[in-house]
Amino acid sequence: FTPSNPISPETFTHETFHRALIAHVKNGQVNYPQLAHDSNFKRYMNLVQHIAPQQLPTPNHRLAFWINVYNAFAMKGILDGDSPATLTGRYTFFISRKYVVGDESLNLYDLEQHLLIPDFKEPRIHFAIVCASASCPKLQSWAFDGRRLDEQLNRVAIQFVNDPSRNRFDRSRKVASLSMIFKWFARDFEVRSGTLLGFVGEYLQDQSLKQDLLAGGYTVEFLDYDWQLNGLPPHY
């Protein structure tokens, strides 16, 4: 990434994105009509065009950058009229639509599959990046920050794993009904924890359920994914 008119990595912050999230995201739901007119969001989308992310000071700063950029680009895609609600819509949303970072073009698919996953090898990113859909992790009303990224990633992992609308556990039948995210990215979770349920168990807050799950004997099924919008649709 070699932007023209570059912004110094020492002075770059996610503050404008943070302000937009505070203003327009409530309990994971986005007010897209309001976001469309937010000057902070527009300013952030311009700023990322002038940053060379490889120059950010630490791996955590770089990872926080790419998580925020992914979420901002997904929101911009919705504002531009895209939608992942249909199969053809998902192709446009994830692949056809291009965004600019540091004068380089990339799409959401490449950002996730060819940058975030292989470069950082951090399974908790799957609870942090949000593709503007109802079954995605909840979009937070704050930006990720390299200075406290581990704490933030733990926070979103705990929130996602313990959300009964995304993961459910039937102790009488010993069935774990998990988000499709755990199926799509099973290898990322298994590399970290050995097994899929081993990873899930690390973040369960119900200690009795955690012990039961880790004791074994559970079968895993995956819940249907709801691709409907995570908020109020924009006005076109």
C-alpha positions in Angstrom: 0.0 0.0 0.0 1.6 3.2 -1.2 -0.9 6.0 -1.0 -0.5 9.4 -2.5 -0.7 12.2 0.0 -0.2 9.6 2.8 -1.3 10.2 6.4 1.4 9.6 9.0 0.7 6.3 10.8 1.6 8.0 14.1 -1.3 10.5 13.7 -3.9 8.2 12.2 -6.8 7.2 14.5 -10.2 5.5 14.2 -11.9 8.3 16.1 -14.2 9.4 13.2 -15.4 5.9 12.7 -15.9 5.5 16.5 -18.1 8.6 16.5 -20.2 7.3 13.7 -20.7 4.0 15.4 -21.7 5.6 18.7 -24.2 7.8 16.9 -25.9 5.2 14.6 -25.4 1.7 16.1 -27.6 0.5 19.0 -27.5 -3.1 20.2 -26.0 -4.2 16.9 -28.7 -2.4 14.8 -27.6 0.2 12.3 -29.6 3.3 11.4 -28.4 3.4 7.8 -30.6 6.5 6.8 -28.8 8.5 9.4 -25.4 7.0 8.7 -25.7 8.1 5.0 -25.5 11.7 6.1 -22.8 11.3 8.8 -19.8 13.5 8.1 -17.6 11.4 10.5 -18.3 8.3 8.5 -17.5 10.1 5.2 -14.3 11.5 6.7 -13.2 8.0 7.8 -13.8 6.5 4.4 -11.6 9.2 2.9 -8.9 8.8 5.6 -8.3 5.0 4.9 -7.5 5.9 1.3 -4.4 7.7 2.5 -3.0 5.3 5.0 -0.3 2.6 4.5 -1.5 0.0 7.1 1.7 -2.0 7.0 3.4 1.0 8.6 1.1 1.0 11.7 3.2 0.4 14.8 2.2 -3.1 16.0 0.3 -6.2 14.7 -2.6 -5.3 17.0 -2.8 -1.9 15.5 -2.8 -3.4 12.0 -5.4 -6.0 12.9 -7.7 -3.3 14.5 -7.3 -1.3 11.4 -8.4 -4.1 9.1 -11.4 -5.1 11.3 -12.6 -1.5 11.4 -12.1 -1.1 7.6 -14.0 -4.3 6.9 -16.9 -3.1 9.0 -16.9 0.3 7.4 -16.7 -1.1 3.9 -19.6 -3.4 4.6 -21.7 -0.4 5.8 -20.7 1.6 2.8 -21.8 -1.3 0.6 -25.3 -1.1 2.1 -25.4 2.7 1.6 -24.4 2.2 -2.0 -27.3 -0.1 -2.7 -25.7 -3.5 -2.3 -27.2 -6.3 -0.2 -26.1 -9.8 0.8 -29.7 -10.9 1.2 -29.7 -13.0 -2.0 -27.1 -15.2 -3.7 -26.5 -12.8 -6.5 -26.5 -9.9 -4.0 -23.8 -11.7 -2.0 -21.6 -11.9 -5.1 -21.9 -8.2 -5.7 -21.5 -7.3 -2.0 -18.4 -9.5 -1.3 -16.7 -9.7 -4.6 -17.7 -7.2 -7.3 -17.8 -4.1 -5.1 -14.3 -2.6 -4.7 -13.0 -0.3 -2.0 -9.8 1.7 -1.7 -7.1 1.5 1.1 -3.9 3.3 0.5 -4.6 3.7 -3.2 -5.1 -0.1 -3.6 -8.5 -1.6 -4.5 -9.8 -4.7 -2.7 -13.1 -6.4 -2.0 -14.6 -7.8 1.2 -13.9 -11.4 0.2 -10.2 -10.8 -0.4 -9.9 -8.6 2.7 -11.2 -11.5 4.9 -9.9 -14.6 3.1 -6.5 -13.3 1.8 -5.5 -10.8 4.4 -7.3 -11.1 7.8 -7.3 -14.9 8.1 -3.9 -15.8 6.8 -1.9 -12.8 8.0 -3.2 -12.7 11.6 -4.4 -16.2 12.3 -6.8 -14.9 15.0 -10.1 -16.8 15.1 -11.8 -14.2 17.2 -11.9 -11.9 14.1 -15.0 -13.9 13.1 -16.9 -12.3 16.0 -15.6 -8.8 15.1 -16.1 -8.4 11.4 -19.7 -7.8 10.4 -21.2 -8.2 6.9 -24.3 -6.2 7.7 -26.5 -9.3 8.2 -28.8 -10.3 11.0 -26.9 -13.6 11.8 -23.5 -11.9 11.8 -22.0 -10.9 15.1 -23.5 -7.7 16.5 -21.8 -4.6 15.2 -20.4 -2.8 18.2 -21.1 0.8 18.9 -17.4 1.5 19.2 -14.3 1.1 17.0 -11.6 -1.5 17.6 -8.4 -0.1 19.0 -4.9 -1.7 18.8 -4.1 -0.6 22.3 -6.8 -2.8 23.9 -7.5 -5.2 21.0 -7.2 -8.4 23.0 -9.7 -7.3 25.6 -12.1 -6.2 22.8 -11.8 -9.5 20.9 -12.5 -11.4 24.1 -15.5 -9.2 24.7 -17.0 -9.9 21.3 -16.2 -13.6 21.4 -18.0 -14.0 24.8 -20.9 -12.0 23.5 -21.3 -14.1 20.3 -20.8 -17.5 21.9 -23.4 -16.8 24.7 -26.0 -15.2 22.4 -28.9 -17.7 22.2 -30.1 -16.2 18.9 -26.8 -17.4 17.4 -25.8 -20.5 19.4 -28.0 -22.8 21.5 -27.3 -25.9 23.6 -29.7 -28.7 24.4 -28.3 -30.4 27.4 -31.0 -33.1 27.5 -30.3 -34.2 23.9 -26.6 -33.2 24.0 -26.9 -31.1 20.9 -25.0 -27.9 20.2 -26.7 -25.8 17.6 -24.1 -23.4 16.4 -23.9 -20.4 14.1 -22.9 -21.2 10.5 -19.8 -19.1 11.2 -18.4 -22.1 13.1 -18.9 -24.3 10.1 -17.5 -22.0 7.5 -14.4 -21.2 9.5 -14.1 -24.5 11.5 -10.4 -24.9 10.7 -9.6 -21.5 12.2 -11.2 -22.5 15.5 -9.8 -26.0 15.6 -6.3 -24.9 15.0 -6.5 -22.7 18.1 -8.3 -25.1 20.4 -8.1 -28.6 18.9 -11.9 -29.0 18.4 -14.8 -26.8 17.5 -16.6 -27.4 20.8 -13.3 -26.9 22.7 -13.1 -23.4 21.3 -16.8 -22.7 22.1 -16.3 -24.0 25.6 -13.6 -21.5 26.3 -16.0 -18.6 26.0 -19.1 -20.1 27.7 -20.1 -18.2 30.8 -22.4 -20.9 32.2 -19.7 -23.0 34.0 -22.0 -26.0 34.4 -22.8 -26.0 30.7 -19.1 -25.5 29.9 -18.1 -28.6 31.9 -20.9 -30.6 30.3 -19.9 -29.6 26.8 -16.2 -30.3 27.3 -16.9 -33.7 28.8 -17.9 -34.8 25.4 -20.9 -36.7 23.9 -22.4 -33.6 22.1 -23.3 -33.6 18.5 -23.1 -30.4 16.5 -25.6 -29.0 14.1 -25.6 -25.6 12.4 -28.4 -23.0 12.4 -29.7 -21.4 9.2 -28.0 -18.1 8.5 -30.2 -15.0 8.2 -28.9 -12.7 5.6 -31.4 -9.9 6.2 -30.1 -6.4 7.0 -28.8 -5.7 10.5 -30.8 -2.4 10.8 -33.0 0.2 9.2 -32.5 0.2 5.4 -31.2 3.3 3.8 -33.4 5.6 1.6 -32.5 5.2 -2.1 
